[in-house]
Amino acid sequence: MRKLILLVVLLLVAVTPALAQEELPEFIQHSECAVDLTGQTVTIYHFGDISGSYAFITQPLLAGVADAMAYFNARGGICGATVAADNRDTGGDQAQTQAHYDYYSTLDPKPASILLYASGDAELLREQLAEDEILAMISAGSVAGLYGEDGMSNGWIYATNPLYADQIGSFCRYVGANAAQFPENPTLGYISWPGAFGEAAYTPETIAYCASQGVTILESPEYFLPSATDISGNVLNLVDAGANILYTNSLASGPFMIAKTVVDLGLEEDVVLAGVNWALDTSVGLLSRTALGSDGLPAVNGIIGSLPFRWWTERAEPGIALINEQAAANARSLSTQNIAYLLGWGAVDTYIELYIQTVSRVGSLEAATGAELRATLDAMQYAPLGLYNIDYSGGEIRALPDNRIATMMFLNATGDGPATSGDDAMKVDLPDGTVAYIPILVPLTGFEAAPDLRPGGADVP
Amino acid sequence: MATLTSTFTQHRRTLTRAAAIIVAVLLILWLVPILGGQRSYRLVQSLVTGLLVGGIYALIALGIVIINKASGVFNFAHGWLMLLGGLLFFSFFSTANVSPAAAVGLPLIAGALVFSTNGWRSLVTRRSLIGVGGMTLVGAALLLLPGNDWQFLRAIAGAVIGGVLVGMVVERFAIRPLIGQPLFAMVLMTLAASELLHGVTQLTWGSVEIPLQVFTGLPNLGIPAQIRFGEDLFERAVNIRADLLVAFLLALAAFAVFVAFFQFTSAGLSMRATAENQKLAQSVGLRVRTILAVAWAIATLLATVAGVLQGGASSLSLNMPFLALRAFPAVLLGGLESVGGALVGGIVIGLVQEMSNLLFPGTEAGTELAPYLVLMVVLVIRPDGLFGQKRIERI
């Protein structure tokens, strides 16, 4: 009798996890697993600036990765293997980046893949990753980070979005196609943070391409530090040189400071604000509530930029609906519900599909080396949670087909569209007695291929 | 060769001055045509902005100078003290109902530290106990002010009490044990403190940028957010940001107070004596420990003021401590021990930065090069800074 009870208990113990394991929704179509990895762990090795200047973007990324891992692990992980993360903090210091990479690359076995975040880190590690045959994935990145100094050599870093150079090209194409919406003789002043990220979109190729679209990029870009108190000198340098569009490759306080300065100087009617995908981030909209324009809306209202993925408000997309639901379930704050959180989910789902395809082909996790993962990625076509499309099958190492132009606006009081003025806007009372305005992104175009603007790229004039 | 060397040695001062004058004349000859080509409103705008931004640099520099005057230590943690002070202000500004435990605990601990600057034993005197009790009562009453009508008063009280507490904790547990040790050890300790403060701020407030809305109420006081003038004189109006103007005026007021403090009070003189030689100061009866504690409390309060003003002008973020790096040239330029020098240094660096931005657009000269170039030139000519004390050491 005891043996029978013990047997039943053991059976229950064995069956319960399988019964408790939830199913993935139908819209997530992972490949079939040909191997069972139950009991094993696949680690996403990530290093980024968790405590330095970019931490306010990296922290939501980590939140997205953590929530996505918990969600997928509860639904079978990678063929039964648990997905885990190993996050290392560089503090924005490249010496730390190198130290962490040295640690990873000397592990036995060394990681087959890593998740990168900063353009500068990509540029630093490009050659080393190739030498160590470690695959890396990054959101966007610079030409030098992906294609090297000559801009023409594929490396081991793959971008899930168009490069920053491609993004400014998309914007110029939009200006050229919609000239009536922009000032006459559109002249773009480039204003950003110094460094690999901030300077990534200002290249001879982008200048030439924009000129072909009827947009002149001024010869002298302006750079300011993220800690700057006032940037009116930088803005006026560009405006005096003829700029009527200010384009920035910065994030969080960067676009906010530019917009605030434009309002301060009374230039709202004279210049259009534009920027990289990060310039449309939630953080920019939330920060901007301290500087209102003449219409009573936050100064960044109307900033135009790239949106190479689905956005939080597109709830008709099942992936977006799922992320909204999970963010609410995990009590993620409004400031965490940003681009990086979305990309965290996208990265985890991409890793899962990448590993499923690879281990199914090579037979085991041990055999899924960097080279094998790369071989899979080179032929992979996938849309992680429908956020964006990955298609490296044509020999590209970045996602060119997925870009669209959007503008940041603020929700109206009835919650069904953009506000036209401060009086019309939805205002959320905050504990300090002030109000927050809810940023929304309004797509101005559909998804279309971004111009290829790396040196020698197909669209470089 | 020997003749040449001896001639140089004999006339070193004259030759150095002559070289400086030649460099200055060449610089002026080079800059005048460039300046002449500028639009007049830009020149005025850059001067105004440089002056106002220089006020913030000067305020930061003053905090560093205060520590240096009292202890001879260059405080590398000042930037993080700024951010921490700004975040404390924000917390009390945005929390309508402070928990009673925090409202009582914070001033109680701060009071205990204030009244035990000369050692923990001094706490158990009647005078100290009354002092701590009074401080706790007043502090708790201010921190418990409910609602948003009193948020400024509550935030100022919270930032002052919190700032004093942080400054004294750093002094008591990090700096004091090193009294009498080589100054280099204390300098390294400030670096360690900066890392600790970095961790504390991130663990407590996270990494998100926080907009601090301290200046949005200015229009309600009849002060427009921007003051514009010169439309009739120039092709475009010159703009003065009211937030920066307020910061500048506060910086001037702080300088006036501290110049008077160091010149006319015995505490100020004691600080100067302590900076000169801690052991000697102690041997003539000065309470070195108390002096150091007071200096750290004052410097942290100044850092807090600078943090709140900078947070209001841009935002509270992990980038803010790097602003202190821009004040370092101001400190060295003015002279490490000079309060007035910090003001002049801050303003000079602000002006140099803005004028370089104007004259050399697109070169990053203003942010990355010019302040340090000016610093280098000044230090070559005057190694102790413009107003620093000349040190003569017996060897």
Interface residues (C-beta under 8 A of the other chain):
Chain A: I50 S51 G52 S53 A55 F56 T58 Q59 P194 E219 S220 P221 E222 Y223 F224 L225 P226 S227 A228 T229 D230 S232 G233 N234 L236 N237 D240 A241 A252 S253 F256 M257 D264 L265 G266 S283 L286 L287 S288 R289 T290 S333 S335 T336 L430 P431 D432 G433 T434
Chain B: R39 R42 Q45 S46 T49 L52 V53 I56 F93 S94 T95 A96 N148 Q151 H198 G199 Q202 G206 S207 V208 E209 P211 L212 Q213 F215 T216 A225 Q226 R228 A237 N239 R241 L244 Q310 G312 A313 S314 S315 S317 L318 N319 M320 P321 F322 L323 R326 E354 N357 L358 P361 G362 T363 E364 G366 T367 E368
